[in-house]
Amino acid sequence: MGISTHILDTSLGRPAANVPVSLARAGENKRWVPLNQMVTDADGRCRSLLPEDEALTPGVYIVHFDTASYYEAQEVPGLYPYVQIVFTVEAGQAHYHIPLLLTANGYTTYRGT
């Protein structure tokens, strides 16, 4: 299954659609190795951030959310131009769901199911 995400705009009480999202993994030299770029669907989801030909391997990953473009489209000033969530994938895990709960002046995240 890999890695998925879901963005909810909690100030509006609805999914955040059309948000550019990218995924990268830390390489041997601790530099980010880009894996994929997507845009959230109408339900605020990227159901599979990890490319189909890429295995979910242990390591450190980062999901980058371009929140500035989302808030520009909403005509709302946002405090955070982007949100980056860095997390560790452990051996033996088949799926990581990384939700983002977003407002113009704050955000929170957790490991979802």
N, C-alpha and C positions, 0 to 999 in steps of 0.2 A: 504494500500500500504506500509506503514512503512517507512523505511530508505533505501536510495540508494546512490551510489557514482559513480563517473566517473573520471578517471585520464587521463589527456592529458599531454604528454611530449611536452611542447611548443618549446623546443630547436630543437626537431626533427620533429615537426609538425604532430605527430601521437599519438594514444592512447598508454598508458603504460599498456601492458599486463603482466600477471603473477606476479602482485604485491600482496604480502600477506597483507590482511586487517583484522582488528578485530574491534568489536563493544562491548562496555561495557556501563553500566548505573551506576550512583552514587547510592550507597545503603544508608541505614539509618545512618550508621556510617561514611559516606562520603568516603568509600572505593569503588573501582570499582568492579562491579559485571559483569564478562564476560557473553556475550550473544551469540556471534557467531564469527567464523573465516572463511574467504573465500580467494580466489585468484581472481584478476580481470581477466575477460575473454579477448578474442582477441580484443574486442572493448574498453578495459580498464574499463569495468563496473562490478560492483556488483549490480545487479538489485534489490536485496532484502536482505539487511544486517540483518534486523530483522527476526529472525526465525518465521516460519508460526504459531507456537503455542504461540508466544509472542505478546501481544497487545502493540501498541504504546501508552505509558502512559506519562503524563507530568513528566518532570524531566530533569536532566542534563545527557547528553550522551557524549561519547568520541569515535571517530574513530581513530584508530592507523594504519598508513601506514608504512610498512617496506620498506623504500626507499633504504636502503643499499643493500638489495639483488637484487633489480631492477638494480641499477647502477653497481653492480658487474657483472651481466649478460650482461650489455651493455659495459663492460670494460671501464667505465668512472668513474673517482673519483667524488664522490658526497659530498657536504659539510654537508648535513643533513642525518644522518643514519636512522632517522625516522621522520615522521611528525604526530603530534597529533592535531586533531581538536575537541575542546570541544564546545558543543552547548546546548541550552536549548530548549526542546520541550514544547510548550504551549498547554493547554487544547483546545480541539476542532479541532486540526490539524490532518489530515489524512496521510500526507506524507511530508517527509523532504528529499531533494536531496542535498547532500554535495559534490560538485565537488572539485577537486584538480588540479590546473594548476601548473606543475612541471618543473623545470630545475635543473641542477646539483648544481647551486648556489643560488637558490631561489624558492619560491613557493607563491601561493596566493589561496584563497578560497572565496566562497560566497554561499549564499543559492540559489540553482538553482530551476528549475521547473521539 
